[in-house]
Amino acid sequence: MPIRSTPGSASVTESQDGKLFAPSAARNLEPLCDLLEEIAPKSGQALEIASGTGQHVVAYAARLPSLIWQPSEVDATRRASIDIHAAEADLDNIRPAQELDATAPGWAQSVEPVDFIVLSNLLHLITENDAKTLIREAARALKPSGKLCIYGPFMRAEELTSEGDRAFHASLIAHDPDIGYKDDFDTIDWIQNSGLDMADVIEMPANNLALVGQKPDF
């Protein structure tokens, strides 16, 4: 299902040519690039799920030029923005944005197998069932030894550990009681139940986490 507008959706500005810009995406860009430089495969095919404005994938492609990046989005306006950002960056390792609803069962069959999948700041904006579907399909879309990286805010052992997280989570569930922060241990279970091994759990700035799963090499 397409991602619904929520209080957690970032403020976004749009230029006359249709390029979107989210200040929140700019703020977390550097630590995310540092993270991917550390954990990503040295070469191969990479898929970004829910690429949003396109700011992230352009920075990833610039920092990791040996990976071929496939951005994806369910929303046509955002896909257009992604392609504008990519054209301006003039990088030869970014493909045109692909239409993809990563909460839809079976989507892995619509993409070619990849070595790396990145998802940032989405799980708290979708339901638990949609999150499980996304992770299960992502695992299916990975090649052997491929990695899935999920970044964002999480509950820690069913606890919200900062005032900012408590306020943000409360605003999300007030808007839609089916969404909100997912628990870190629950998400790790979903990753492992999808057939991936846990490769790493990395503390990130602003009380975020990066959960990294890896597909067995067989």
MARGUNU-923435 format. One line per 3 residues: number of its first residue (from 1); their letters; for each residue x, y, z of N, C-alpha, C, O. Coordinates in pm, whole numbers, plus 50000, padded with zeros to 5 digits. Example, Ala and Ser with C-alpha at 12.3 -4.5 7.8 and 13.67 -1.06 7.14 Angstrom:
// residues 2
1 = AS = 51319,49431,50780,51230,49550,50780,51320,49670,50780,51424,49668,50846; 51285,49775,50708,51367,49894,50714,51290,50003,50787,51341,50114,50804
***
This chain:
// residues 218
1 = MPI = 50084,49881,50000,50000,50000,50000,50088,50124,50000,50193,50122,50063; 50049,50231,49931,50128,50353,49932,50140,50409,50073,50051,50391,50156; 50252,50478,50100,50274,50537,50230,50178,50653,50251,50167,50741,50165
4 = RST = 50109,50653,50363,50013,50758,50392,50082,50881,50448,50186,50871,50512; 50023,50999,50423,50074,51121,50483,50054,51116,50633,49945,51083,50680; 50158,51149,50708,50153,51141,50853,50221,51262,50913,50291,51334,50843
7 = PGS = 50203,51284,51045,50278,51391,51109,50428,51372,51100,50504,51467,51115; 50472,51249,51076,50614,51222,51065,50671,51248,50927,50792,51240,50907; 50585,51278,50830,50634,51304,50695,50713,51435,50695,50668,51536,50749
10 = ASV = 50831,51432,50634,50919,51548,50637,50859,51663,50558,50789,51642,50459; 50886,51787,50603,50849,51904,50525,50933,51904,50399,51053,51879,50404; 50869,51931,50287,50935,51921,50157,50903,52046,50077,50788,52090,50071
13 = TES = 51006,52104,50013,50984,52216,49922,51002,52167,49779,51072,52069,49754; 50936,52236,49686,50941,52196,49545,50981,52315,49460,50925,52424,49473; 51078,52295,49372,51120,52400,49280,51031,52398,49156,50950,52306,49138
16 = QDG = 51046,52498,49072,50960,52509,48953,50976,52391,48859,50881,52354,48789; 51094,52331,48857,51116,52218,48766,51069,52085,48823,51082,51982,48758; 51012,52087,48947,50961,51965,49007,51057,51893,49100,51027,51785,49150
19 = KLF = 51174,51954,49122,51271,51892,49213,51229,51918,49357,51202,52031,49396; 51224,51810,49437,51185,51819,49577,51310,51824,49666,51414,51767,49633; 51295,51893,49780,51405,51902,49877,51347,51889,50017,51256,51963,50054
22 = APS = 51403,51795,50094,51361,51774,50233,51477,51808,50325,51582,51743,50317; 51463,51907,50413,51572,51941,50506,51615,51822,50591,51733,51808,50622; 51521,51737,50630,51557,51621,50713,51648,51525,50639,51738,51465,50699
25 = AAR = 51626,51510,50508,51713,51423,50428,51855,51479,50422,51952,51404,50426; 51865,51610,50412,51997,51672,50409,52070,51655,50542,52192,51638,50544; 51995,51661,50652,52058,51653,50784,52122,51517,50811,52230,51510,50870
28 = NLE = 52057,51409,50767,52111,51276,50801,52195,51215,50689,52232,51098,50695; 52223,51295,50587,52290,51241,50468,52433,51198,50496,52474,51090,50454; 52509,51281,50566,52651,51250,50587,52670,51123,50670,52748,51037,50631
31 = PLC = 52601,51108,50786,52617,50983,50861,52570,50861,50785,52626,50753,50802; 52467,50876,50702,52421,50762,50622,52525,50723,50517,52551,50604,50496; 52585,50822,50452,52690,50790,50354,52809,50724,50423,52867,50629,50369
34 = DLL = 52846,50772,50541,52955,50710,50616,52922,50564,50649,53007,50476,50638; 52797,50540,50690,52752,50405,50722,52763,50313,50601,52819,50204,50609; 52709,50358,50487,52708,50272,50369,52849,50246,50317,52878,50137,50268
37 = EEI = 52935,50345,50329,53073,50324,50288,53139,50213,50370,53228,50143,50322; 53092,50198,50494,53148,50096,50583,53092,49957,50555,53165,49858,50563; 52961,49947,50524,52897,49815,50520,52863,49766,50380,52840,49646,50362
40 = APK = 52860,49853,50281,52814,49812,50148,52916,49723,50078,53036,49733,50105; 52870,49636,49988,52964,49560,49906,53046,49654,49819,53004,49766,49790; 53162,49608,49778,53253,49694,49702,53204,49722,49561,53240,49823,49500
43 = SGQ = 53119,49632,49508,53066,49652,49374,52936,49575,49363,52900,49497,49451; 52864,49597,49252,52740,49525,49228,52621,49617,49209,52636,49734,49175; 52502,49561,49231,52376,49631,49210,52314,49667,49345,52305,49582,49434
46 = ALE = 52271,49792,49359,52210,49839,49483,52071,49894,49455,52049,49964,49356; 51977,49863,49544,51840,49911,49535,51811,49996,49657,51829,49951,49770; 51765,50119,49636,51713,50198,49747,51562,50192,49744,51500,50226,49643
49 = IAS = 51502,50148,49854,51357,50144,49869,51308,50279,49922,51369,50336,50013; 51198,50328,49865,51139,50456,49909,51241,50568,49903,51279,50625,50006; 51286,50600,49782,51394,50696,49764,51353,50840,49790,51439,50928,49796
52 = GTG = 51224,50867,49806,51180,51000,49846,51212,51106,49744,51176,51094,49626; 51280,51212,49789,51309,51325,49701,51418,51294,49599,51423,51355,49493; 51506,51199,49632,51620,51168,49547,51752,51217,49602,51858,51188,49546
55 = QHV = 51748,51293,49712,51872,51346,49770,51966,51235,49816,52087,51242,49795; 51910,51132,49879,51994,51025,49935,52065,50947,49825,52186,50929,49832; 51990,50900,49725,52050,50809,49628,52161,50877,49548,52258,50812,49510
58 = VAY = 52146,51007,49523,52251,51080,49452,52379,51085,49536,52489,51067,49484; 52363,51108,49665,52481,51112,49753,52543,50973,49766,52666,50959,49769; 52459,50869,49775,52512,50733,49783,52593,50699,49657,52702,50642,49664
61 = AAR = 52537,50735,49542,52603,50702,49416,52736,50775,49402,52832,50721,49347; 52742,50899,49453,52867,50974,49447,52972,50915,49541,53090,50908,49506; 52928,50872,49659,53022,50818,49758,53064,50675,49723,53176,50635,49754
64 = LPS = 52974,50598,49659,53001,50458,49627,52987,50436,49476,52891,50374,49431; 53082,50487,49399,53068,50486,49253,53078,50349,49189,53041,50333,49073; 53127,50248,49262,53139,50115,49203,53010,50035,49213,53002,49924,49161
67 = LIW = 52909,50091,49279,52777,50029,49284,52685,50097,49182,52690,50218,49164; 52602,50016,49115,52499,50070,49026,52372,50084,49109,52320,49986,49162; 52321,50206,49120,52211,50237,49210,52077,50242,49136,52064,50309,49033
70 = QPS = 51978,50170,49192,51842,50172,49141,51752,50238,49246,51716,50175,49345; 51714,50365,49225,51617,50426,49316,51477,50375,49286,51447,50333,49174; 51391,50379,49387,51252,50335,49367,51159,50417,49453,51197,50466,49560
73 = EVD = 51037,50432,49406,50934,50509,49477,50797,50470,49427,50779,50436,49310; 50699,50474,49517,50562,50446,49478,50495,50570,49419,50399,50558,49342; 50544,50688,49456,50480,50815,49418,50544,50874,49292,50666,50889,49285
76 = ATR = 50460,50908,49194,50511,50956,49066,50582,51092,49078,50682,51115,49011; 50531,51180,49163,50594,51311,49181,50734,51295,49236,50826,51365,49195; 50750,51203,49330,50883,51180,49387,50975,51111,49287,51095,51140,49284
79 = RAS = 50922,51022,49206,51006,50960,49103,51060,51066,49007,51176,51060,48966; 50976,51163,48971,51022,51270,48883,51133,51351,48949,51231,51387,48885; 51117,51379,49079,51220,51453,49152,51351,51374,49159,51458,51431,49142
82 = IDI = 51342,51245,49183,51462,51160,49186,51539,51172,49055,51661,51190,49056; 51468,51163,48945,51534,51169,48814,51595,51306,48788,51698,51315,48721; 51534,51412,48840,51592,51546,48824,51721,51558,48904,51822,51607,48854
85 = HAA = 51717,51513,49030,51838,51514,49112,51950,51434,49044,52065,51477,49041; 51914,51317,48990,52014,51231,48926,52072,51297,48801,52193,51290,48777; 51987,51362,48722,52034,51429,48601,52129,51543,48636,52230,51563,48569
88 = EAD = 52096,51618,48739,52182,51729,48781,52318,51679,48833,52420,51744,48812; 52316,51564,48899,52441,51508,48952,52531,51455,48842,52652,51448,48859; 52471,51419,48728,52546,51372,48611,52636,51254,48645,52754,51251,48609
91 = LDN = 52578,51156,48715,52651,51035,48751,52603,50920,48662,52485,50911,48630; 52696,50834,48622,52658,50726,48531,52622,50597,48604,52603,50494,48540; 52612,50601,48738,52578,50480,48812,52444,50491,48884,52422,50423,48985
94 = IRP = 52353,50577,48832,52217,50587,48884,52119,50558,48771,52121,50624,48667; 52034,50459,48792,51932,50426,48693,51809,50515,48712,51792,50574,48819; 51723,50526,48611,51597,50599,48628,51514,50539,48741,51514,50417,48763
97 = AQE = 51443,50625,48813,51362,50579,48927,51257,50479,48881,51191,50497,48779; 51242,50373,48960,51148,50266,48930,51027,50277,49020,51039,50306,49139; 50909,50253,48963,50787,50249,49045,50789,50120,49128,50799,50010,49073
100 = LDA = 50778,50136,49259,50781,50018,49347,50708,50048,49477,50742,50143,49548; 50608,49967,49507,50543,49969,49638,50601,49854,49717,50561,49739,49698; 50694,49885,49806,50768,49780,49877,50686,49715,49988,50735,49623,50054
103 = TAP = 50562,49760,50010,50474,49694,50106,50381,49594,50037,50299,49531,50102; 50393,49581,49905,50304,49491,49829,50365,49351,49822,50480,49336,49783; 50289,49248,49859,50342,49111,49848,50383,49080,49705,50312,49113,49610
106 = GWA = 50499,49015,49691,50543,48969,49561,50630,49065,49482,50670,49034,49370; 50661,49184,49540,50735,49281,49459,50875,49234,49423,50932,49281,49324; 50932,49144,49499,51068,49097,49468,51077,49036,49329,51184,49036,49268
109 = QSV = 50966,48984,49280,50967,48923,49147,50975,49028,49035,51004,48994,48920; 50951,49155,49070,50950,49261,48969,51084,49333,48957,51099,49422,48874; 51182,49295,49039,51313,49358,49032,51418,49251,49007,51401,49135,49043
112 = EPV = 51528,49292,48944,51636,49197,48925,51710,49180,49058,51720,49275,49135; 51763,49061,49085,51833,49039,49212,51947,49138,49231,52018,49172,49136; 51965,49183,49355,52063,49287,49385,52157,49243,49497,52130,49147,49569
115 = DFI = 52267,49315,49508,52367,49285,49610,52346,49363,49739,52400,49326,49843; 52268,49470,49732,52255,49560,49846,52120,49630,49838,52081,49678,49732; 52049,49636,49951,51922,49709,49960,51929,49803,50079,51971,49765,50188
118 = VLS = 51889,49928,50055,51891,50031,50159,51751,50086,50179,51679,50114,50083; 51712,50101,50305,51582,50157,50342,51605,50250,50460,51661,50209,50561; 51563,50375,50447,51582,50468,50558,51452,50540,50592,51377,50583,50505
121 = NLL = 51428,50550,50724,51319,50630,50779,51182,50597,50719,51108,50686,50677; 51150,50468,50716,51020,50428,50663,50941,50339,50759,50818,50352,50766; 51005,50250,50832,50929,50149,50908,50831,50212,51006,50723,50156,51027
124 = HLI = 50864,50325,51065,50772,50387,51162,50650,50451,51094,50555,50490,51162; 50653,50462,50961,50542,50522,50888,50449,50420,50825,50354,50457,50756; 50476,50291,50847,50391,50186,50791,50349,50089,50902,50401,50095,51013
127 = TEN = 50255,50002,50871,50204,49909,50970,50303,49795,50994,50398,49776,50917; 50280,49722,51100,50366,49607,51130,50358,49503,51020,50461,49449,50978; 50238,49474,50971,50225,49375,50863,50297,49421,50737,50362,49341,50669
130 = DAK = 50286,49551,50705,50356,49603,50587,50507,49595,50605,50580,49565,50511; 50555,49621,50727,50698,49614,50755,50749,49471,50737,50856,49449,50681; 50672,49374,50785,50711,49234,50768,50715,49195,50621,50806,49125,50577
133 = TLI = 50615,49241,50544,50613,49212,50401,50734,49273,50331,50799,49208,50250; 50763,49398,50363,50877,49467,50302,51007,49390,50327,51085,49367,50234; 51030,49350,50451,51154,49280,50485,51159,49144,50418,51264,49104,50366
136 = REA = 51048,49073,50417,51045,48940,50354,51075,48950,50205,51153,48871,50152; 51014,49047,50137,51037,49062,49993,51179,49112,49965,51241,49070,49867; 51230,49200,50051,51368,49247,50033,51466,49131,50042,51561,49123,49964
139 = ARA = 51443,49041,50136,51530,48923,50149,51526,48839,50022,51629,48788,49978; 51409,48825,49963,51396,48748,49841,51466,48815,49723,51513,48748,49631; 51473,48948,49726,51534,49023,49615,51686,49026,49620,51751,49067,49524
142 = LKP = 51744,48982,49732,51889,48984,49747,51955,48863,49681,51901,48753,49682; 52071,48886,49624,52156,48776,49580,52220,48709,49701,52224,48769,49808; 52270,48586,49687,52347,48526,49797,52459,48620,49842,52529,48679,49760
145 = SGK = 52475,48632,49972,52571,48722,50037,52529,48869,50033,52600,48955,50085; 52413,48898,49972,52366,49036,49967,52324,49087,50104,52293,49009,50193; 52324,49220,50119,52292,49282,50247,52169,49372,50238,52144,49437,50136
148 = LCI = 52094,49374,50347,51981,49466,50366,52015,49557,50482,52048,49510,50591; 52008,49690,50460,52032,49788,50566,51905,49867,50591,51853,49932,50501; 51855,49861,50714,51736,49936,50755,51780,50040,50858,51834,50006,50964
151 = YGP = 51756,50167,50826,51796,50277,50914,51674,50354,50960,51579,50372,50885; 51677,50399,51085,51569,50484,51134,51554,50478,51284,51639,50421,51353; 51446,50536,51337,51420,50534,51481,51349,50405,51521,51263,50355,51448
154 = FMR = 51384,50354,51636,51324,50230,51687,51299,50241,51837,51367,50315,51908; 51198,50164,51884,51193,50135,52026,51312,50047,52061,51360,49971,51977; 51361,50058,52185,51469,49972,52232,51413,49881,52341,51381,49926,52451
157 = AEE = 51402,49751,52309,51344,49653,52402,51208,49703,52452,51179,49699,52571; 51124,49749,52357,50987,49795,52381,50979,49926,52459,50873,49960,52511; 51091,49999,52468,51091,50126,52538,51132,50239,52442,51221,50221,52358
160 = LTS = 51066,50354,52457,51108,50474,52386,51206,50547,52477,51175,50578,52592; 51325,50576,52426,51436,50612,52514,51472,50760,52514,51572,50798,52574; 51391,50844,52450,51415,50988,52457,51281,51061,52451,51182,51006,52402
163 = EGD = 51280,51184,52500,51157,51263,52496,51115,51289,52351,50996,51286,52320; 51213,51315,52264,51180,51338,52125,51115,51217,52060,51019,51231,51984; 51167,51098,52090,51108,50976,52035,50968,50953,52090,50879,50912,52015
166 = RAF = 50949,50978,52218,50815,50959,52276,50713,51053,52212,50600,51013,52185; 50753,51178,52189,50661,51274,52128,50631,51239,51983,50517,51248,51938; 50734,51199,51910,50718,51163,51768,50628,51040,51755,50535,51040,51675
169 = HAS = 50656,50937,51832,50575,50815,51828,50430,50846,51864,50338,50795,51799; 50408,50928,51965,50271,50963,52005,50198,51036,51893,50079,51011,51871; 50267,51125,51822,50203,51196,51712,50167,51102,51598,50065,51121,51532
172 = LIA = 50250,51001,51575,50222,50904,51468,50100,50820,51500,50011,50806,51417; 50094,50764,51620,49982,50675,51653,49854,50752,51676,49745,50696,51663; 49864,50883,51711,49744,50965,51721,49682,50984,51583,49560,50990,51568
175 = HDP = 49768,50992,51482,49721,51006,51344,49670,50874,51288,49569,50869,51217; 49740,50765,51322,49704,50631,51274,49757,50530,51374,49878,50508,51382; 49669,50466,51452,49716,50374,51557,49787,50250,51504,49846,50175,51582
178 = DIG = 49782,50226,51373,49846,50107,51316,49993,50130,51280,50063,50035,51244; 50039,50255,51288,50179,50281,51253,50255,50319,51380,50207,50296,51490; 50373,50377,51365,50454,50416,51480,50583,50335,51488,50609,50248,51405
181 = YKD = 50663,50366,51589,50794,50302,51605,50781,50151,51617,50690,50101,51683; 50872,50079,51552,50882,49935,51567,50991,49903,51670,51085,49980,51687; 50976,49791,51737,51075,49750,51836,51199,49693,51767,51188,49622,51667
184 = DFD = 51316,49725,51820,51439,49677,51757,51449,49525,51758,51487,49465,51657; 51414,49460,51870,51423,49314,51878,51320,49247,51787,51349,49145,51726; 51199,49305,51779,51098,49251,51687,51148,49258,51543,51134,49163,51467
187 = TID = 51206,49372,51507,51253,49389,51370,51367,49294,51338,51374,49240,51228; 51455,49274,51433,51562,49175,51415,51503,49036,51393,51552,48961,51308; 51398,49002,51468,51330,48874,51447,51273,48864,51306,51286,48760,51241
190 = WIQ = 51211,48972,51258,51154,48970,51123,51264,48952,51019,51245,48879,50921; 51378,49016,51038,51490,49002,50946,51538,48857,50944,51560,48799,50838; 51556,48798,51062,51605,48661,51069,51500,48561,51020,51535,48462,50956
193 = NSG = 51373,48588,51048,51267,48499,51000,51254,48502,50848,51197,48410,50789; 51305,48607,50786,51301,48616,50639,51414,48537,50574,51422,48529,50451; 51503,48480,50656,51614,48400,50603,51747,48470,50601,51844,48417,50547
196 = LDM = 51754,48590,50659,51880,48663,50664,51947,48644,50800,51881,48623,50901; 52079,48650,50798,52156,48652,50922,52177,48797,50964,52190,48885,50880; 52179,48822,51096,52209,48957,51143,52360,48980,51132,52439,48911,51197
199 = ADV = 52397,49077,51049,52538,49108,51030,52586,49216,51126,52702,49216,51167; 52495,49310,51162,52538,49419,51250,52417,49497,51300,52313,49503,51234; 52432,49556,51417,52339,49654,51472,52424,49774,51511,52510,49764,51598
202 = IEM = 52400,49888,51445,52491,50002,51457,52415,50122,51514,52312,50163,51458; 52464,50178,51623,52409,50302,51678,52443,50417,51586,52557,50432,51541; 52341,50501,51557,52358,50614,51467,52323,50743,51540,52261,50740,51646
205 = PAN = 52362,50858,51483,52328,50986,51546,52177,51004,51562,52098,50938,51494; 52137,51093,51654,51998,51127,51680,51917,51007,51728,51797,50997,51702; 51985,50915,51799,51919,50799,51861,51858,50704,51759,51762,50633,51789
208 = NLA = 51913,50702,51639,51868,50609,51536,51952,50482,51539,52057,50475,51604; 51903,50380,51467,51975,50253,51454,51987,50216,51307,51904,50254,51225; 52091,50141,51276,52102,50073,51147,52106,49923,51174,52196,49874,51244
211 = LVG = 52010,49850,51119,52004,49705,51132,52046,49645,50999,51987,49675,50895; 52148,49561,51001,52205,49507,50878,52188,49355,50877,52242,49284,50962; 52113,49305,50779,52098,49162,50760,52172,49118,50635,52187,49196,50540
214 = QKP = 52218,48993,50635,52291,48941,50520,52237,48805,50480,52209,48720,50564; 52221,48785,50349,52171,48659,50297,52282,48555,50296,52394,48585,50256; 52253,48434,50340,52356,48329,50338,52409,48306,50195,52339,48328,50097
217 = DF = 52533,48262,50187,52599,48243,50059,52580,48100,50009,52675,48023,49999; 52454,48066,49980,52425,47934,49919,52292,47939,49851,52248,47839,49794
***
